[in-house]
Amino acid sequence: MLQMTRHGACRAQQRSVPPAVLDWLIQFGEEEFLGEGVRRYAFTKRTWKKLSSYLGGLGLAEPDKARSAYAVVAPDDSLITVGYRTGRLKSAW
């Protein structure tokens, strides 16, 4: 289960990332290892399609915003930070 650091909880609130999106990132997002056990989760076309199938077309209030979400998780499964990718970063992820 994902634990929240104080910084991670603050960033989730500041950036308006709903808890459901965090859960979906961990469950469906693509995992990338950043070193020393730190992982980043983000949606790709494939993983977003998988999530959409899972939700059964329920839809999201802001699907484009949710699709660009990412989460960085420490080795102890605590949320380090969360946010939304901007246009200039999409190609890097």
C-alpha positions in Angstrom: 0.0 0.0 0.0 1.3 3.5 -0.9 2.2 5.6 2.1 2.2 9.4 1.8 5.2 11.5 2.8 4.4 15.0 4.0 6.0 16.4 0.8 4.0 13.9 -1.3 0.7 14.7 0.4 1.4 18.4 0.0 2.2 18.1 -3.7 -0.9 15.9 -4.3 -3.1 18.6 -2.7 -1.3 21.6 -4.4 -1.5 19.9 -7.8 -5.0 18.6 -7.4 -4.2 15.0 -8.1 -7.1 12.9 -6.8 -6.4 9.7 -4.8 -8.0 7.6 -7.5 -5.5 8.8 -10.0 -2.6 7.9 -7.7 -4.1 4.4 -7.2 -4.5 4.0 -11.0 -0.9 5.2 -11.6 0.5 2.5 -9.3 -1.9 -0.2 -10.6 -1.8 0.6 -14.3 1.0 3.0 -15.0 4.3 2.1 -16.5 7.0 1.7 -13.9 10.4 3.2 -14.6 13.3 2.6 -12.2 15.2 5.9 -11.5 17.9 4.4 -9.3 18.5 3.4 -5.7 15.0 1.8 -5.6 13.1 4.9 -6.6 10.4 4.3 -9.2 8.3 6.7 -11.4 4.9 5.7 -12.6 3.3 7.3 -15.6 0.6 6.4 -18.2 1.6 5.4 -21.7 -0.8 4.8 -24.6 -0.9 1.1 -23.8 -1.4 1.5 -20.0 -4.0 4.3 -20.5 -5.9 2.0 -22.8 -5.8 -0.8 -20.2 -7.1 1.6 -17.5 -9.9 2.8 -19.8 -10.9 -0.8 -20.4 -10.9 -1.4 -16.6 -13.1 1.6 -16.0 -15.5 0.4 -18.6 -16.1 3.8 -20.2 -17.0 5.5 -16.9 -14.9 8.4 -18.0 -13.0 11.0 -15.9 -13.8 14.7 -15.3 -10.5 15.7 -16.9 -9.1 12.7 -18.8 -6.3 14.6 -20.5 -5.0 15.9 -17.2 -5.2 12.5 -15.5 -3.4 10.9 -18.5 -0.4 13.2 -18.0 -0.1 12.4 -14.2 3.0 10.9 -12.8 4.1 9.7 -9.3 7.6 9.2 -7.9 7.7 6.5 -5.2 10.6 5.7 -2.7 11.9 2.1 -2.1 9.7 1.9 1.1 6.6 2.5 -1.1 6.1 6.1 0.1 5.0 8.8 -2.3 7.8 11.3 -2.8 6.1 13.6 -5.3 3.3 13.7 -7.8 2.4 16.0 -10.6 1.4 16.4 -14.2 3.8 16.3 -17.2 3.9 19.4 -19.4 4.0 19.4 -23.1 7.7 19.8 -23.3 8.4 16.7 -21.1 6.0 14.3 -22.8 8.6 13.2 -25.4 11.1 12.4 -22.6 8.7 10.0 -20.9 
